[in-house]
Each structure stands twice: as C-alpha cells, then as structure tokens.
Amino acid sequence: MGGIRGLVHVANNLPPRDLWPERVYDLPELQYPSTLNLAEHLLRHADTGPDRAAVMFRGRTISYDSLRRRVLALASGLIRKGIRPTDRVALQLPNCPDFIVAWLALQWIGAISVQIPPSYRRREIEYILDDADCTAVIRGADVPGAGRRSAAPITILAVPDEHEADAPLEAGSTWIDEIMDERADTPAPHSANRDDPASLTYIASVDGRLKGVVHSPIDLLAAADTYARNVLQLTSADVCIGSMSLAWAFGLGSLLTFPLRVGAATALTDSGAGGLLEAITAARATVLFGVPTMYRMLLRRPDLESFDLRSLRRCVSAAEPLLREVLEAWRARTGLDILDGLGTTEMTHIFISARPGDVRPGLIGTTVPGYHAQIVDEAMHEVPRGMTGRLAVRGPTGARYWRNPDAQRRTVRDGWTLTGDICIQHADGWFEHVSRSDNLIVSAGSKISRREVECVLEAHVEVSRAHVFSVPDPVRGNSACAIVVPARGADTEGLSERLQRYLKGELAAFKCPRHIQVVDALNRRGSEVRNEFRRASLLLGSRR
C-alpha cells in the first residue's frame, strides 16, 4: 500500500484538517524541516560517537554504531518482506533491544509503528490489528498471538535473548534475526512529511472502544526538545531507566526517543519494579522514570537503603497523582526529589512539570517551555486563577485520533486539546490536579475503561449485566472491581472464578477486576456490595 495510494489511505483515516489542534512552535529548538526521517535523526550519534553506549540490557551494551547497523539490516529485511511506506506494522514486544531496533527500522523505511503492550490479550490485539489495518506484526516469541480472524499477513518473531532462538517456529512466522542482512545494500531513509503518522498508540476511552492516537515525527522530536531538554536537561552523559513499557507513550519517550535524541544511553529492564534497584546500580543510571505506584513499591523494600543510588540525578513521576507521602518518604530514604509531571498520550509526553530544586508536594508544576495551558469552563472560557475547571493545552503537540472523528471533536476545541483532567491553576502559575473529568479508572498509571470491561463481562454466556467500579488500593492507587448479575439459569457456584479466568484470556491483566461479586440485581444490593468493597479497601490501606 506504499506510494500515493498509501498516502491517500492514511490521510483518509486522519481527522479533517479543521479538527486538528493548533500547534505552536515558538522555541528555536522546535524549528523542523518540512520533510525528515525520524530514525535518521535519532541515530545521527552513530557518526559522532559510534562507540558510545546506546542500549544496555541484561549486562550487555549495544553501541550506537552497532544499533544503527542492526536497524539498517532489519530495514533491508522488512523491505524484502514486502513492507512499504505507510504500512502499519504492529509491535508487541517486551522492553528489549529488539523493540528499539524494530521501531527504528520501521521509521527508517517510512512504515507506521503500532505499539501493542505485551500484556494485551486476544480481544484487544484483534481490535487493534483490525482498526489499524496492520500489514505485519512483530512480536515476542512468548507473547500470545491474535486470533486467526484478524492475524496480520506477515508475522515476525523477536526474542530477547539468543538462547531462545532454538524455540520452535510458528507456521507462517519468521525470526527477526533471519531477515537481517548487514551485507545488503543500505536502504535510503524514507523522507516523510513532518505531519505524517510515525506511530499509533491505542488507549482507553469511556465508551469502551480503544482509541488510536497518532504521533508524527515532529511530535516525538518535540517532546524530547521541550521536556527532556529544558526540564530534565538531558545530555549524552545520561543513562535513562524505568519500568514502564515502551509500548506506552510515557515509556517510548523516556526510554527511546529522549536518550537517543541527545546521544545518551537507555538501560532496559524486563523485570518490572522488582529488579529495578539492581538495574539502577548496575547501569549507573542517572534519570529514573516511573509512575507513583513504582515508587510506592520501591519504598516497600526494607533494603532500599542498601542500594547505591548516588548516580541518580533526576527522578520523574507521571501517569497518576503523586501523593505527598510518597514524595516525602522517597526524599527521606534516598535524598532525592521526585519531579512530578502531567502528560497524556495525546500530547506525546509531559507538558506540565515541577523543576529541579523547586518541588512542591501536592502540586504538579508549571508549563514546560513550548507549551501553554489554561483552565476553562464548558464554553472554553478561561476561569479565574484558583478555580477548578477543565485543563486545556496547546503547544508543538496535540491530539489526533485514527479513524475517530467523534473523539477528535470532543477532545480538540478552538485549537486546544482537552486532556480529561480537572485542575486548578494558582496565582503563581502552578497547577494542582483535582480529578479526572471522565470515569476512567487510573490504576498504577494505566487507564481502565469501565465500559470496556463491562462489555467483555456481558459477552459471557453466564452474565446478564455487569457494573465495574473503582476502589482505593494502597499500592496501585485504585483498582477495578465488578458486580455481575448472572444470566437466567446460570450456575452461580464458582461463577466469579470462571469469569476471572475468562477475563484473563480476553483483556490485559491490569484491566481485570480484582474482585467479582455475583448479585441478584444492580440496584440497592449492588450499591451495598460496592460500598462494602470500598470500605474494605480503605481499611486495608490504613492497616498497611
């Protein structure tokens, strides 16, 4: 689908131009050419510092020169497999070097990367592959594939370590190493329009339908050239580390585009928060990215003080509210501040942040250079300082949805992107987060659509109705729980356990309700159960 036909097809799936946000490029570092290749920009340090570390993983280091050679070898192989500019290619890989190589190779040839979290399951994978009309999928050998109904025509398997290469190959699949050929002619970098899609990231929505967020090459560069440059002051001497997936916008920026933009290194870990302290020490990491839940989990470790964290110079938190007690406990035990930040997938990364040396518990910060934010009412009129309202943002990035003009109309108003947050801007310009304006559940930094989970539950033959709600969680901030009314004739014995098993095959684990209660009706009895769950959660939190 390359060439003019492919460009037309992509344009037809973008929102009309009059619904695009107004993007502002009022900093010298935000002046980009009309056409460019994103991978070429991110790999340019292979010329100036070829031996410099680019990626650290499981005790190994990949230099910038080696990274570029692998990217170009894979780019050649993808072209031979028939992948063309504007083709959508799904990436469902854990945090490993193969993710970075594959993502950059897709950018090099002008394909559009569609990131799918490794935790996603059948229903989510099938929806994304169908909605994005993916030509190919590159996934981990141990990541479950989508159902036959919507499997991509080309499947490439990647492995995080050499010893797994002896695993049996699935029918119709190819190992990623088998299509790499460093002896092949180097393909020229595809020159893309600066506004063309470079990647798609699917996120939750209140109606239960996953939304594809479009990021262009300059969206991804602008996030690095504003927040990473002006707030974190990232340099080539830094080593970035974090536990979030590269499939999410927070992880993609923090652990891929940010470090590569300045010639720094990224230290990848596939052990989650559990092995993070060890990884920080081993890599001598300097910038730590994570959600507040990650910091809460690290603070639960009694041996935290035994790790040498002196290499860290910045700690960043985003994706969920950072509570005062987490910030103060982290500062007391490590001597480090946490820079709270507010960002959204639609805006690519963080656009409001605290600053080094200026952290105020309970407040987020001020706008990142290059961005403008205001608090507005329902009519988009700015409200006085100190009053609550909807957060509207404008800058070099903004919301664009794939095949979803209704979401575009709701989110972009008068050129501003509405983030879905209720905030206060104080007289000194600092922002305070109050709540979400939608009913999404924010759990460990991930957003859960109540309606999505309810629809999956109600699709089960033994369920008549379902209600999903949020309860406080002492570690994750909030968790999802559910109440279900059984279908007529259903056997209620063991129904909750059967539904839990069913959900784990359909949805990512973080979306699955921690508790499912069977009730006879969703009226007074349902309300009683919901309140009982919430009281029990609050009591559990107070005991911990």
Buried (B, 14 or more C-beta within 10 A) or exposed (E): BBEEEBBEBBEEBBBEEEBBBEBBBEBEBBEBEEEBBBBBBBBBBBEEBBEBBBBBBBEEBBBBBBBBBBBBBBBBBBBEBEBBBBBBBBBBBBBBBBBBBBBBBBBBBBBBBBBBBBBBBBBBBBBBBEBBBBBBBBBBBEBBBBEEEBBBEBBBBBBBEEEBBEEEEEEEBBBBBEBBEEEBEEBEBBEBEBBBBBBBBBBBBBEBBBBBBBBBBBBBBBBBBBBBBBBBEBEEEBBBBBBBBBBBBBBBBBBBBBBBBBBBBBBBBBEEBEEBBEBBBBBBBBBBBBBBBBBBBBBEBEEBEEBEBEBBBBBBBBBBBBBEEBBEBBBEBBEBBBBBBBBBBBBBBBBBBBBEEEBBBEBBBBBBBBBEBBBBEEEBEEBEEEEBBBBBBBBBBBBBBBBBEEBBEBBBBEBBBBBBBBBBBEEEEBBBBBEBBBEBBBBBBBBBBBBBBBBBBBEBEBBBBBBBBBBBBBBBBBBBBBBBBBBEEBEEEEBBEBBBEBBEEBBBEBBBBBBBBBBEEBEEBBEEBBEEBBEBBEEEEEEE
